């Protein structure tokens, strides 16, 4: 995804189209329980530098920022949201 984001972002930049990839680490959602591993976030949190996994709102805030005028000079980039991993 990072290579795709970089290439597409560079190709579309002259057209005023920005391409930004948000790459979150484990996030506290129901997907883990639905996949049969409801304790996964607890195990991952214990190994994370910040001692926790991401809250979905934290990832959403990054996406909202990337879509905003504040990020108008950001393109062909991946934003890691990994809590230090």
N, CA, C and O atoms as a MOPAC input file, in Angstrom:
PM7 MOZYME 1SCF
protein

 N      0.81600 1    -1.18200 1     0.00000 1
 C      0.00000 1     0.00000 1     0.00000 1
 C      0.86600 1     1.25500 1     0.00000 1
 O      0.52200 1     2.24900 1    -0.63900 1
 N      1.98300 1     1.21100 1     0.71300 1
 C      2.84300 1     2.40100 1     0.75200 1
 C      3.40000 1     2.73900 1    -0.62700 1
 O      3.44100 1     3.90900 1    -1.00700 1
 N      3.82300 1     1.74200 1    -1.36900 1
 C      4.35500 1     1.97800 1    -2.70800 1
 C      3.25500 1     2.47300 1    -3.63700 1
 O      3.47100 1     3.40100 1    -4.41700 1
 N      2.09100 1     1.86800 1    -3.56000 1
 C      0.94000 1     2.30000 1    -4.35900 1
 C      0.58000 1     3.74700 1    -4.03400 1
 O      0.34900 1     4.55100 1    -4.93700 1
 N      0.53300 1     4.07600 1    -2.74900 1
 C      0.20400 1     5.43700 1    -2.31100 1
 C      1.22000 1     6.43600 1    -2.83300 1
 O      0.85200 1     7.50100 1    -3.33000 1
 N      2.48400 1     6.09900 1    -2.72400 1
 C      3.54300 1     7.00000 1    -3.18100 1
 C      3.44400 1     7.23600 1    -4.68800 1
 O      3.49700 1     8.37700 1    -5.14700 1
 N      3.30100 1     6.16000 1    -5.45000 1
 C      3.24200 1     6.28000 1    -6.90200 1
 C      2.01400 1     7.01800 1    -7.37900 1
 O      2.11300 1     7.91900 1    -8.21200 1
 N      0.85200 1     6.64600 1    -6.86000 1
 C     -0.38900 1     7.29500 1    -7.27300 1
 C     -0.41600 1     8.75400 1    -6.83600 1
 O     -0.89300 1     9.61900 1    -7.57100 1
 N      0.09600 1     9.02400 1    -5.63900 1
 C      0.13600 1    10.40600 1    -5.15800 1
 C      0.99200 1    11.29200 1    -6.03900 1
 O      0.63100 1    12.43500 1    -6.31900 1
 N      2.12200 1    10.76900 1    -6.47500 1
 C      3.00700 1    11.53800 1    -7.36100 1
 C      2.37300 1    11.72800 1    -8.73300 1
 O      2.50600 1    12.78900 1    -9.34200 1
 N      1.69500 1    10.71700 1    -9.20900 1
 C      1.06200 1    10.80100 1   -10.52800 1
 C     -0.09800 1    11.79300 1   -10.53900 1
 O     -0.29000 1    12.51000 1   -11.52200 1
 N     -0.86700 1    11.84000 1    -9.46300 1
 C     -2.06600 1    12.68100 1    -9.43400 1
 C     -1.83700 1    14.07500 1    -8.86900 1
 O     -2.70400 1    14.94000 1    -8.99800 1
 N     -0.69100 1    14.30900 1    -8.24800 1
 C     -0.41300 1    15.61700 1    -7.64700 1
 C     -0.57600 1    16.77400 1    -8.62800 1
 O     -1.14600 1    17.79700 1    -8.24700 1
 N     -0.10400 1    16.66800 1    -9.87900 1
 C     -0.28400 1    17.78900 1   -10.80800 1
 C     -1.74800 1    18.12200 1   -11.09800 1
 O     -2.06300 1    19.21900 1   -11.55700 1
 N     -2.63200 1    17.17100 1   -10.82800 1
 C     -4.06200 1    17.39400 1   -11.04600 1
 C     -4.75000 1    17.92900 1    -9.79200 1
 O     -5.96100 1    18.14900 1    -9.79000 1
 N     -3.97400 1    18.13600 1    -8.72800 1
 C     -4.54500 1    18.63800 1    -7.48200 1
 C     -5.22400 1    17.56300 1    -6.64500 1
 O     -5.99100 1    17.86600 1    -5.73100 1
 N     -4.93700 1    16.31200 1    -6.96400 1
 C     -5.51900 1    15.19700 1    -6.21700 1
 C     -4.46200 1    14.65700 1    -5.26700 1
 O     -3.36400 1    14.29000 1    -5.68600 1
 N     -4.80400 1    14.61200 1    -3.98200 1
 C     -3.87800 1    14.10700 1    -2.97500 1
 C     -4.20800 1    12.66400 1    -2.64300 1
 O     -5.37500 1    12.27100 1    -2.63200 1
 N     -3.17800 1    11.87700 1    -2.37200 1
 C     -3.34900 1    10.47600 1    -1.99200 1
 C     -2.61000 1    10.26800 1    -0.67700 1
 O     -1.39300 1    10.44000 1    -0.59900 1
 N     -3.35700 1     9.89600 1     0.34900 1
 C     -2.79100 1     9.69300 1     1.67700 1
 C     -3.29000 1     8.35000 1     2.20600 1
 O     -4.48200 1     8.04900 1     2.13700 1
 N     -2.38000 1     7.56300 1     2.72600 1
 C     -2.69000 1     6.26500 1     3.29900 1
 C     -2.54200 1     6.36600 1     4.82000 1
 O     -1.50400 1     6.80600 1     5.31500 1
 N     -3.56900 1     5.96300 1     5.55500 1
 C     -3.47900 1     5.87900 1     7.00900 1
 C     -3.29700 1     4.40600 1     7.34700 1
 O     -4.11400 1     3.56400 1     6.97300 1
 N     -2.20600 1     4.10400 1     8.06500 1
 C     -1.85500 1     2.71500 1     8.36800 1
 C     -1.91800 1     2.47300 1     9.87800 1
 O     -0.91300 1     2.61800 1    10.57200 1
 N     -3.07900 1     2.11000 1    10.37700 1
 C     -3.20100 1     1.88900 1    11.82300 1
 C     -2.70100 1     0.51000 1    12.24600 1
 O     -2.76600 1    -0.46000 1    11.49100 1
 N     -2.21000 1     0.46000 1    13.45600 1
 C     -1.90400 1    -0.83300 1    14.07800 1
 C     -3.21800 1    -1.35600 1    14.66900 1
 O     -4.29600 1    -0.87800 1    14.31600 1
 N     -3.12500 1    -2.31100 1    15.54200 1
 C     -4.33100 1    -2.90600 1    16.12000 1
 C     -5.20100 1    -1.83500 1    16.76200 1
 O     -4.73000 1    -0.98200 1    17.51400 1
 N     -6.47500 1    -1.91000 1    16.44300 1
 C     -7.45900 1    -0.93900 1    16.92100 1
 C     -8.56600 1    -1.68200 1    17.65000 1
 O     -8.95100 1    -2.78200 1    17.25300 1
 N     -9.07000 1    -1.08600 1    18.70600 1
 C    -10.07100 1    -1.72600 1    19.55400 1
 C    -11.44500 1    -1.71900 1    18.87400 1
 O    -12.26400 1    -0.82500 1    19.08500 1
 N    -11.66500 1    -2.75200 1    18.05000 1
 C    -12.96200 1    -2.92200 1    17.38300 1
 C    -13.46500 1    -4.33300 1    17.64600 1
 O    -12.78500 1    -5.13000 1    18.29200 1
 N    -14.62800 1    -4.63300 1    17.15600 1
 C    -15.21900 1    -5.96100 1    17.33900 1
 C    -14.69000 1    -6.99500 1    16.35100 1
 O    -15.06100 1    -8.16600 1    16.43900 1
 N    -13.84500 1    -6.59900 1    15.42900 1
 C    -13.37600 1    -7.52700 1    14.39600 1
 C    -12.63900 1    -8.72500 1    15.00300 1
 O    -12.72700 1    -9.83800 1    14.48500 1
 N    -11.92700 1    -8.49600 1    16.08200 1
 C    -11.16800 1    -9.58700 1    16.69800 1
 C    -12.10500 1   -10.60900 1    17.34500 1
 O    -11.90600 1   -11.81600 1    17.20300 1
 N    -13.11300 1   -10.12900 1    18.04700 1
 C    -14.09300 1   -11.03600 1    18.64900 1
 C    -14.86300 1   -11.78000 1    17.56200 1
 O    -15.12600 1   -12.97600 1    17.68800 1
 N    -15.21900 1   -11.07500 1    16.50500 1
 C    -15.94900 1   -11.70400 1    15.40000 1
 C    -15.11700 1   -12.78500 1    14.72800 1
 O    -15.65900 1   -13.75300 1    14.19300 1
 N    -13.80400 1   -12.61800 1    14.75600 1
 C    -12.90700 1   -13.60700 1    14.15600 1
 C    -12.57100 1   -14.73700 1    15.12600 1
 O    -11.79400 1   -15.63200 1    14.79100 1
 N    -13.14700 1   -14.70000 1    16.31500 1
 C    -12.94700 1   -15.77900 1    17.27200 1
 C    -11.81800 1   -15.56600 1    18.26200 1
 O    -11.42500 1   -16.50100 1    18.95900 1
 N    -11.28700 1   -14.34500 1    18.33700 1
 C    -10.16600 1   -14.07100 1    19.24500 1
 C    -10.44700 1   -12.78500 1    20.03900 1
 O     -9.77600 1   -11.77400 1    19.83200 1
 N    -11.42700 1   -12.81900 1    20.93800 1
 C    -11.82700 1   -11.60000 1    21.64200 1
 C    -10.75200 1   -11.01700 1    22.56500 1
 O    -10.85200 1    -9.85000 1    22.94600 1
 N     -9.73700 1   -11.78700 1    22.93200 1
 C     -8.68500 1   -11.30300 1    23.82600 1
 C     -7.47000 1   -10.74600 1    23.07900 1
 O     -6.49200 1   -10.33400 1    23.70300 1
 N     -7.53100 1   -10.73400 1    21.75900 1
 C     -6.36000 1   -10.31000 1    20.97400 1
 C     -5.91400 1    -8.89600 1    21.32300 1
 O     -4.71600 1    -8.66000 1    21.47100 1
 N     -6.83100 1    -7.95700 1    21.45800 1
 C     -6.42200 1    -6.58000 1    21.73800 1
 C     -5.69400 1    -6.48700 1    23.07800 1
 O     -4.76500 1    -5.69300 1    23.22400 1
 N     -6.10500 1    -7.28700 1    24.04700 1
 C     -5.42200 1    -7.28300 1    25.34500 1
 C     -3.98300 1    -7.78800 1    25.20400 1
 O     -3.06200 1    -7.21900 1    25.79000 1
 N     -3.79800 1    -8.84400 1    24.43500 1
 C     -2.44900 1    -9.39400 1    24.23000 1
 C     -1.56100 1    -8.40500 1    23.47800 1
 O     -0.39700 1    -8.21900 1    23.83100 1
 N     -2.10900 1    -7.77700 1    22.45200 1
 C     -1.32800 1    -6.81400 1    21.66200 1
 C     -0.99100 1    -5.59100 1    22.50400 1
 O      0.12600 1    -5.07700 1    22.43300 1
 N     -1.93900 1    -5.12700 1    23.29200 1
 C     -1.71400 1    -3.93800 1    24.12600 1
 C     -0.53900 1    -4.14300 1    25.06900 1
 O      0.22400 1    -3.21100 1    25.32400 1
 N     -0.39100 1    -5.33200 1    25.57800 1
 C      0.70200 1    -5.61900 1    26.51900 1
 C      2.07500 1    -5.47200 1    25.86700 1
 O      3.06100 1    -5.22100 1    26.55900 1
 N      2.14900 1    -5.62500 1    24.56100 1
 C      3.42300 1    -5.52500 1    23.83600 1
 C      3.63800 1    -4.16500 1    23.17500 1
 O      4.72800 1    -3.88900 1    22.67400 1
 N      2.62900 1    -3.32700 1    23.17000 1
 C      2.72000 1    -2.03600 1    22.49100 1
 C      3.49300 1    -1.02800 1    23.33300 1
 O      3.32800 1    -1.00100 1    24.55200 1
 N      4.33500 1    -0.19600 1    22.71300 1
 C      5.08500 1     0.80900 1    23.46500 1
 C      4.20300 1     1.72600 1    24.32100 1
 O      4.60500 1     2.13400 1    25.41100 1
 N      3.01500 1     2.04500 1    23.83200 1
 C      2.12300 1     2.91600 1    24.59900 1
 C      1.28000 1     2.13200 1    25.60300 1
 O      0.54300 1     2.72100 1    26.39300 1
 N      1.38800 1     0.80800 1    25.57100 1
 C      0.67600 1    -0.03300 1    26.52800 1
 C     -0.80600 1    -0.18000 1    26.25200 1
 O     -1.56900 1    -0.59000 1    27.12700 1
 N     -1.21800 1     0.15600 1    25.02900 1
 C     -2.63300 1     0.03800 1    24.67200 1
 C     -2.75700 1    -0.01700 1    23.16000 1
 O     -1.80300 1     0.26400 1    22.43500 1
 N     -3.93800 1    -0.38200 1    22.69600 1
 C     -4.23000 1    -0.34300 1    21.27000 1
 C     -4.98000 1     0.95100 1    20.97100 1
 O     -5.40100 1     1.65800 1    21.88600 1
 N     -5.13900 1     1.25000 1    19.70600 1
 C     -5.80800 1     2.49100 1    19.30100 1
 C     -7.31000 1     2.41800 1    19.52900 1
 O     -7.92200 1     1.35400 1    19.44500 1
 N     -7.87700 1     3.56000 1    19.81600 1
 C     -9.32000 1     3.71200 1    19.85000 1
 C     -9.74900 1     4.09900 1    18.43200 1
 O     -9.04500 1     4.87200 1    17.78100 1
 N    -10.87200 1     3.59300 1    17.93400 1
 C    -11.28900 1     3.94600 1    16.58000 1
 C    -11.36200 1     5.45800 1    16.33100 1
 O    -11.06800 1     5.92000 1    15.22800 1
 N    -11.74800 1     6.21800 1    17.34000 1
 C    -11.84500 1     7.67700 1    17.17400 1
 C    -10.47500 1     8.30200 1    16.90700 1
 O    -10.37600 1     9.30800 1    16.20400 1
 N     -9.42900 1     7.71300 1    17.46300 1
 C     -8.08100 1     8.23200 1    17.22400 1
 C     -7.68500 1     8.06700 1    15.75200 1
 O     -7.06100 1     8.95000 1    15.16500 1
 N     -8.05000 1     6.94600 1    15.17600 1
 C     -7.75500 1     6.70600 1    13.75900 1
 C     -8.62800 1     7.62200 1    12.90300 1
 O     -8.15600 1     8.19400 1    11.92000 1
 N     -9.87600 1     7.75800 1    13.27000 1
 C    -10.78300 1     8.64400 1    12.52900 1
 C    -10.28000 1    10.08100 1    12.53500 1
 O    -10.38900 1    10.77800 1    11.52700 1
 N     -9.73200 1    10.53000 1    13.65500 1
 C     -9.18700 1    11.89300 1    13.73100 1
 C     -8.06100 1    12.10300 1    12.73000 1
 O     -7.94700 1    13.17400 1    12.13300 1
 N     -7.23600 1    11.09100 1    12.54500 1
 C     -6.14000 1    11.19100 1    11.57000 1
 C     -6.70300 1    11.30300 1    10.15900 1
 O     -6.22100 1    12.09900 1     9.35400 1
 N     -7.71700 1    10.50700 1     9.86400 1
 C     -8.34700 1    10.54800 1     8.54000 1
 C     -8.98300 1    11.90900 1     8.29900 1
 O     -8.83100 1    12.48500 1     7.22200 1
 N     -9.69200 1    12.42300 1     9.29600 1
 C    -10.32000 1    13.74900 1     9.15900 1
 C     -9.25400 1    14.81100 1     8.91600 1
 O     -9.43900 1    15.69300 1     8.07800 1
 N     -8.14300 1    14.73400 1     9.63800 1
 C     -7.06100 1    15.69000 1     9.42500 1
 C     -6.51900 1    15.57400 1     7.99800 1
 O     -6.30400 1    16.58600 1     7.33200 1
 N     -6.29900 1    14.34300 1     7.52800 1
 C     -5.75300 1    14.13500 1     6.18700 1
 C     -6.67600 1    14.69000 1     5.10500 1
 O     -6.21300 1    15.08000 1     4.03400 1
 N     -7.96100 1    14.72600 1     5.37800 1
 C     -8.93300 1    15.26800 1     4.42900 1
 C     -9.07600 1    16.78200 1     4.52800 1
 O     -9.69100 1    17.40700 1     3.66500 1
 N     -8.51500 1    17.36500 1     5.56600 1
 C     -8.71700 1    18.79500 1     5.81700 1
 C     -7.72000 1    19.67100 1     5.04900 1
 O     -6.73800 1    19.18200 1     4.49100 1
 N     -7.99700 1    20.96100 1     5.04000 1
 C     -7.08900 1    21.93300 1     4.43300 1
 C     -5.75700 1    22.00300 1     5.17100 1
 O     -4.75100 1    22.42100 1     4.59700 1
 N     -5.74400 1    21.60000 1     6.43400 1
 C     -4.48800 1    21.60300 1     7.20000 1
 C     -3.46500 1    20.64500 1     6.59300 1
 O     -2.26200 1    20.81400 1     6.79000 1
 N     -3.93200 1    19.66000 1     5.87000 1
 C     -3.05000 1    18.66700 1     5.25500 1
 C     -2.90700 1    18.90900 1     3.75200 1
 O     -2.57600 1    17.98800 1     3.00600 1
 N     -3.14800 1    20.12000 1     3.31300 1
 C     -3.19200 1    20.40400 1     1.87200 1
 C     -1.87400 1    20.16300 1     1.14800 1
 O     -1.87200 1    20.03900 1    -0.07700 1
 N     -0.76900 1    20.09200 1     1.85200 1
 C      0.52600 1    19.84900 1     1.21700 1
 C      1.00500 1    18.41300 1     1.42100 1
 O      2.14600 1    18.08300 1     1.09900 1
 N      0.14200 1    17.57300 1     1.94800 1
 C      0.49100 1    16.17200 1     2.20100 1
 C     -0.08400 1    15.31600 1     1.07600 1
 O     -1.29500 1    15.29800 1     0.85600 1
 N      0.77600 1    14.62100 1     0.38000 1
 C      0.34900 1    13.65700 1    -0.63400 1
 C      1.44600 1    12.61800 1    -0.81800 1
 O      2.58500 1    12.81500 1    -0.39300 1
 N      1.09200 1    11.53100 1    -1.44700 1
 C      2.03300 1    10.44200 1    -1.70100 1
 C      2.67200 1     9.96300 1    -0.40100 1
 O      3.84700 1     9.59900 1    -0.37400 1
 N      1.89000 1     9.96700 1     0.67000 1
 C      2.43000 1     9.69500 1     2.00100 1
 C      1.58100 1     8.67600 1     2.75800 1
 O      0.36800 1     8.58100 1     2.57000 1
 N      2.25800 1     7.92400 1     3.61500 1
 C      1.59400 1     7.02400 1     4.54500 1
 C      1.76800 1     7.56800 1     5.93900 1
 O      2.87900 1     7.90100 1     6.35100 1
 N      0.67800 1     7.65800 1     6.66400 1
 C      0.72100 1     8.10800 1     8.05500 1
 C      0.59000 1     6.87800 1     8.94400 1
 O     -0.48200 1     6.27500 1     9.00500 1
 N      1.66000 1     6.49800 1     9.63200 1
 C      1.55100 1     5.34400 1    10.53200 1
 C      0.87300 1     5.75800 1    11.82700 1
 O      1.25800 1     6.74800 1    12.44800 1
 N     -0.11600 1     5.01300 1    12.22400 1
 C     -0.80200 1     5.24000 1    13.49600 1
 C     -0.60000 1     3.97800 1    14.31700 1
 O     -1.50000 1     3.14800 1    14.44400 1
 N      0.59700 1     3.85100 1    14.86900 1
 C      1.00700 1     2.56700 1    15.44700 1
 C      1.29300 1     2.60600 1    16.94500 1
 O      1.63300 1     1.58100 1    17.53500 1
 N      1.16100 1     3.75400 1    17.55300 1
 C      1.44600 1     3.83600 1    18.98100 1
 C      2.90000 1     3.54400 1    19.30400 1
 O      3.21500 1     3.14500 1    20.42500 1
 N      3.78400 1     3.73400 1    18.34700 1
 C      5.19600 1     3.54600 1    18.57800 1
 C      5.76200 1     2.22600 1    18.09500 1
 O      6.95700 1     1.97200 1    18.24900 1
 N      4.93400 1     1.39300 1    17.52000 1
 C      5.41100 1     0.09700 1    17.01300 1
 C      6.26400 1     0.26900 1    15.79900 1
 O      6.74900 1    -0.71500 1    15.24100 1

